[in-house]
């Protein structure tokens, strides 16, 4: 299968502009899975809960999900994209999964980072994996990487590939994803953004770019620059994520001694 990401700079608050930018960029690209950054359609640095709410959308009836579903149908591509979700009055930092047949599902970010705790409710979906014809797709969002349990849970639930929409400002994630993939024998596509935001009296946030595709053996199959827009697609052998044998005597999951882990 072919997997890719789109690393770019969203324009804060301009959903139509950001969505059009993605649709235009993806128009000439052939891939089976495309991962977009966290909050790709709104930008990241909110200044109030009211602002976050005003830029949030209902998932299944929202303009963003509908547009991505149409793109998925037209291009026969699975898309994972981070958006602000409005559900029954609560605002979540979420990611949607769309495919050739339309909307598939949503994941709500479990581990909120920094001021996200002011604007968003904690995610309540748990970590989810969707079985698709191209492979089993799990989703985590940005700071979820910091908690090893996130990727491990997805792997134990059968994920072949972890789609990882991100707005990374800390420098550690690209190197840490090598370990996450080795210890779980999964592929990962981390889609980060670039540029910076400084809104109101907030501190300036600079995003590190360096979107990355990582193999189950911990190989960095591709790492983007820190400051350039890139849409990158590479081919992977998804079945490699299903071999959990480390050698003739060790199996990654069968060798777990769960009784000692509490």
JOLIN-V958966 format. One record per backbone hydrogen bond with DSSP energy under -1.0 kcal/mol. NH is the residue of the N-H (numbers start at 1). CO is the residue of the C=O. E is the energy in kcal/mol with one decimal. If there is no record, write none. Layout:
# JOLIN-V958966
nh:NH co:CO e:E
nh:NH co:CO e:E
This chain:
# JOLIN-V958966
nh:3 co:234 e:-2.8
nh:4 co:33 e:-1.9
nh:5 co:232 e:-1.7
nh:6 co:35 e:-1.6
nh:7 co:230 e:-3.3
nh:13 co:42 e:-3.3
nh:14 co:11 e:-2.0
nh:18 co:14 e:-2.4
nh:19 co:15 e:-2.7
nh:20 co:16 e:-2.4
nh:21 co:17 e:-2.2
nh:22 co:18 e:-1.8
nh:23 co:19 e:-2.6
nh:24 co:20 e:-2.8
nh:25 co:21 e:-2.1
nh:26 co:22 e:-2.5
nh:29 co:26 e:-1.4
nh:32 co:2 e:-1.7
nh:33 co:2 e:-1.5
nh:34 co:78 e:-2.7
nh:35 co:4 e:-2.2
nh:36 co:80 e:-3.0
nh:40 co:37 e:-1.1
nh:40 co:82 e:-1.5
nh:43 co:39 e:-2.1
nh:46 co:44 e:-1.7
nh:52 co:48 e:-1.9
nh:53 co:49 e:-2.4
nh:54 co:50 e:-2.3
nh:55 co:51 e:-1.3
nh:56 co:53 e:-1.0
nh:57 co:84 e:-2.1
nh:66 co:62 e:-2.2
nh:67 co:63 e:-2.4
nh:68 co:64 e:-2.6
nh:69 co:65 e:-2.6
nh:70 co:66 e:-2.0
nh:71 co:67 e:-2.1
nh:72 co:68 e:-2.7
nh:73 co:69 e:-2.3
nh:74 co:70 e:-2.5
nh:75 co:71 e:-2.8
nh:76 co:72 e:-1.3
nh:77 co:72 e:-1.3
nh:78 co:32 e:-2.8
nh:79 co:98 e:-2.2
nh:80 co:34 e:-2.3
nh:81 co:96 e:-1.8
nh:82 co:37 e:-1.7
nh:83 co:94 e:-2.3
nh:85 co:92 e:-3.0
nh:86 co:57 e:-2.8
nh:87 co:90 e:-2.9
nh:90 co:87 e:-2.1
nh:92 co:85 e:-2.5
nh:94 co:83 e:-2.5
nh:95 co:107 e:-2.5
nh:96 co:81 e:-2.5
nh:97 co:105 e:-2.7
nh:98 co:79 e:-2.3
nh:99 co:102 e:-2.7
nh:102 co:99 e:-2.7
nh:104 co:97 e:-2.8
nh:105 co:97 e:-1.6
nh:107 co:95 e:-2.5
nh:109 co:93 e:-3.1
nh:116 co:113 e:-2.3
nh:117 co:114 e:-1.7
nh:118 co:115 e:-1.9
nh:120 co:116 e:-2.8
nh:121 co:91 e:-3.3
nh:123 co:109 e:-2.0
nh:130 co:137 e:-2.9
nh:132 co:135 e:-1.2
nh:135 co:132 e:-1.3
nh:137 co:130 e:-2.7
nh:138 co:161 e:-2.5
nh:139 co:128 e:-1.1
nh:140 co:163 e:-1.9
nh:142 co:165 e:-2.4
nh:144 co:141 e:-2.6
nh:145 co:142 e:-2.6
nh:146 co:143 e:-1.7
nh:147 co:144 e:-1.6
nh:150 co:147 e:-2.3
nh:152 co:148 e:-2.1
nh:153 co:149 e:-2.5
nh:154 co:150 e:-1.9
nh:155 co:151 e:-2.5
nh:156 co:152 e:-2.8
nh:157 co:153 e:-1.5
nh:158 co:155 e:-1.8
nh:159 co:154 e:-2.4
nh:160 co:136 e:-2.6
nh:161 co:136 e:-1.9
nh:162 co:187 e:-2.6
nh:163 co:138 e:-3.2
nh:164 co:189 e:-2.8
nh:166 co:191 e:-2.7
nh:176 co:172 e:-2.2
nh:177 co:173 e:-2.6
nh:180 co:176 e:-2.3
nh:181 co:177 e:-2.2
nh:182 co:178 e:-2.2
nh:183 co:179 e:-3.0
nh:185 co:181 e:-1.8
nh:186 co:181 e:-1.1
nh:187 co:160 e:-2.4
nh:188 co:214 e:-2.0
nh:189 co:162 e:-2.6
nh:190 co:212 e:-3.0
nh:191 co:164 e:-1.6
nh:194 co:8 e:-1.6
nh:197 co:205 e:-2.3
nh:202 co:199 e:-2.1
nh:205 co:197 e:-3.0
nh:207 co:195 e:-2.7
nh:208 co:168 e:-2.1
nh:209 co:193 e:-1.3
nh:210 co:225 e:-3.0
nh:212 co:190 e:-2.0
nh:213 co:222 e:-2.4
nh:214 co:188 e:-2.5
nh:215 co:219 e:-2.4
nh:218 co:215 e:-2.0
nh:221 co:213 e:-1.7
nh:221 co:219 e:-1.3
nh:222 co:213 e:-1.4
nh:224 co:211 e:-3.1
nh:230 co:7 e:-2.1
nh:232 co:5 e:-1.6
nh:234 co:3 e:-2.7
nh:236 co:1 e:-3.0
nh:240 co:237 e:-2.1
nh:241 co:238 e:-1.7
nh:242 co:239 e:-1.6
nh:246 co:250 e:-3.0
nh:247 co:250 e:-1.3
nh:252 co:244 e:-3.3
nh:255 co:251 e:-2.2
nh:256 co:253 e:-1.4
nh:260 co:257 e:-2.0
nh:261 co:258 e:-1.7
